[in-house]
Amino acid sequence: MAKPNTIQIKLESTAGTGFFYIAKKNPRTHTQKMEFRKYDPVARKHVVFRETKMK
């Protein structure tokens, strides 16, 4: 079988709460690190989430 094109990444909060989302990304089309403004329930506000590696 063929290997899937998408990889899983971790979007970690920049608020320092340790909260994270799991997302999928195609590294061939999205070469830069992903960055989203999403809701952090620990900080109870919208903050920037940046891509980090899964461990």
N, C-alpha and C positions, 0 to 999 in steps of 0.2 A: 504494500500500500504506500501511497505517497505521503510525504510529511506535510502537515498543515502549514499554511502560510502565516497564520496569526500566532502571536505569542502572548502570554499573559503578563501583565505588568501590574505594579502596585502604585496607586496614587496616594501619596502620604501627605497629611495635612501640614501646612507650614506654621500653624498655630502652636505646634509643639505638644499636642495632646496625645499623639500616638495613634489617632484614628486614621484609617485608610480604607480606600475602595480598591476593588480588583477590576481591571478592565482588559480588553483585548486590543491588540495593535498589530497592524501589518508593517513590519520593519522595512519592507521594500518601498512602500509609498509614503510612510511617515518616518523620515530619518531623524528629525529633531525629537527632543524629549517633549512629552505631552504635558500640558499645563491647563488645568480647568479651575473655574471658580465654582465650588460646590458647597453644600451645607455640612458643617461639622457639628454633630449633635452633642459632643462633649463641651465644645466652646459655645454652643447654641447660637452660631452665626455663620454666615457664608465667608469662607476663606479660600485662598489659593491652594490647590492640591498639585504637587509635582510628581513626576514619574520617578520611581526608584526601582531597583532590581528586586525580584522575588528571591527569597532565600530558601 
